[in-house]
Amino acid sequence: MTTTPPGWSGGDPDAFTALTLVRTALSMRRVFIATLAPHSLTPQQFNVLLHLVQEPGRSQAVLARELMATPQSVGELLRGMEQQGMIERTPPAGRGRPSAVYATPAGRALLDDVTPHVLAAFAPEAVGLDEASYRRLNGDLHAILAALGA
C-alpha cells in the first residue's frame, strides 16, 4: 500500500508566487471597493474613467481589451455609466465604425475627487512597503503582465 505524503505535492503554498498574487489581488480588490464605495463608484467604473481621461475617444472594443473583459460586459457597464452621466458616446463616424467613448465633465470630476483617496489607500506605506520596493514591485508586475500577454 502506497501512502501519500501529507500536504500539497507542489510544496509550500506560501512559496507559490501565483497563489500569493491571487490572494494579494483579492485583498487589494476589497480595499479598492471600500475606498470607492463612498463615492458610489466601482473599480470597473474607475478603470473606465481612468482610461478615458488618459486617452479620450476609445471604442468599446478597445476598452474591453484594456479592462480584460468581454465587449458585452463592457457595453453593459458603459450603458450604466452613461445613464449616470459619467461618460458619453458619440455616434459612429460611418457605417460599421465604432462609437467613441468620452468621460463627461462630471465623470472627470468624480475621478479627480476619488483619486487622492485611491492613491492614499494604495500608497507604499499603506501596503507595507518602502518606496523603492513599491516601484520594484510595480516593475516586476508589469514584466509578468507582458510575459503573459496581458
C-alpha positions in Angstrom: 0.0 0.0 0.0 1.4 3.4 -1.0 0.8 6.3 1.2 0.6 9.8 0.0 2.8 12.3 1.9 0.8 14.9 3.8 0.3 18.3 2.2 0.2 19.6 -1.3 2.5 17.9 -3.8 3.6 21.4 -5.1 5.4 22.2 -1.9 4.7 25.1 0.5 1.7 27.0 -0.7 3.1 30.2 0.7 6.1 29.8 -1.7 3.8 29.6 -4.7 4.0 33.1 -6.1 1.0 32.8 -8.4 -1.2 31.9 -5.4 0.3 34.8 -3.4 -0.5 37.2 -6.2 -4.1 35.9 -6.4 -4.5 36.4 -2.7 -3.0 39.8 -2.8 -5.2 40.9 -5.7 -8.3 39.8 -3.8 -7.2 41.7 -0.8 -6.4 44.8 -2.8 -9.8 44.5 -4.6 -11.6 44.6 -1.2 -9.6 47.8 -0.3 -10.4 49.3 -3.7 -14.1 48.6 -3.3 -14.2 50.0 0.2 -12.3 53.1 -1.0 -14.6 53.8 -3.9 -17.9 52.9 -2.2 -18.4 56.3 -0.5 -18.2 57.9 -4.0 -20.7 55.5 -5.5 -18.0 54.2 -7.9 -17.0 50.6 -8.7 -13.4 49.5 -9.6 -14.6 48.8 -13.1 -16.1 52.3 -13.5 -12.9 53.9 -12.0 -10.9 51.9 -14.5 -13.0 53.1 -17.5 -12.8 56.7 -16.4 -9.1 56.4 -15.9 -8.6 55.0 -19.4 -10.9 57.6 -21.0 -9.1 60.5 -19.3 -5.8 59.1 -20.4 -7.0 58.6 -24.0 -10.4 60.1 -24.8 -12.4 58.6 -27.6 -11.6 54.9 -27.2 -14.1 52.4 -28.6 -16.0 49.9 -26.5 -13.8 47.1 -28.0 -10.6 48.8 -27.0 -11.9 49.4 -23.5 -12.8 45.8 -23.3 -9.3 44.7 -24.1 -7.8 47.2 -21.7 -10.2 46.1 -18.9 -9.6 42.4 -19.8 -13.4 42.0 -20.1 -15.8 40.9 -22.8 -17.2 43.6 -25.1 -20.7 42.6 -24.0 -19.9 43.2 -20.3 -18.2 46.5 -21.1 -21.2 47.5 -23.1 -23.4 46.9 -20.1 -21.0 48.8 -17.9 -20.9 51.8 -20.3 -24.7 51.9 -20.6 -24.9 52.3 -16.8 -22.2 54.9 -16.7 -23.9 56.8 -19.5 -27.2 56.8 -17.6 -25.3 58.1 -14.5 -23.8 60.9 -16.6 -20.1 59.7 -16.2 -19.5 59.0 -19.9 -20.9 59.9 -23.3 -20.7 58.1 -26.6 -20.5 59.8 -30.0 -22.4 58.3 -32.9 -20.3 56.2 -35.2 -18.3 58.1 -37.8 -19.8 55.9 -40.5 -21.5 52.6 -41.1 -19.6 49.7 -39.4 -17.4 52.2 -37.4 -17.4 52.1 -33.6 -18.7 54.9 -31.3 -16.1 56.9 -29.5 -16.4 57.0 -25.7 -15.5 60.0 -23.6 -15.6 60.9 -19.9 -18.1 63.7 -19.3 -17.1 66.7 -17.1 -19.0 65.1 -14.3 -17.1 61.8 -14.8 -13.8 63.6 -14.9 -14.7 65.5 -11.7 -15.7 62.2 -10.0 -12.3 60.7 -11.0 -10.5 63.7 -9.7 -12.4 63.6 -6.4 -11.7 59.9 -5.7 -8.1 59.9 -6.9 -6.5 61.2 -3.7 -8.4 58.5 -1.7 -7.2 55.7 -4.1 -3.6 56.9 -4.0 -3.7 57.0 -0.2 -5.2 53.6 0.1 -2.5 52.1 -2.1 0.5 54.2 -1.1 3.7 52.2 -0.4 3.3 52.6 3.4 -0.4 51.6 3.3 0.6 48.2 1.7 3.6 47.7 3.9 6.4 48.6 1.5 9.1 51.3 1.2 9.1 53.5 -1.9 11.9 51.6 -3.7 10.3 48.2 -3.0 7.0 49.6 -4.2 8.5 50.8 -7.5 10.3 47.5 -8.0 7.1 45.5 -7.3 5.3 47.6 -9.9 8.0 46.9 -12.5 8.0 43.2 -11.7 4.2 43.0 -12.0 4.4 44.8 -15.4 7.0 42.3 -16.5 4.7 39.4 -15.5 1.8 41.0 -17.4 4.0 41.4 -20.5 5.2 37.8 -20.3 1.6 36.6 -20.0 0.5 38.8 -23.0 -1.8 40.9 -20.9 
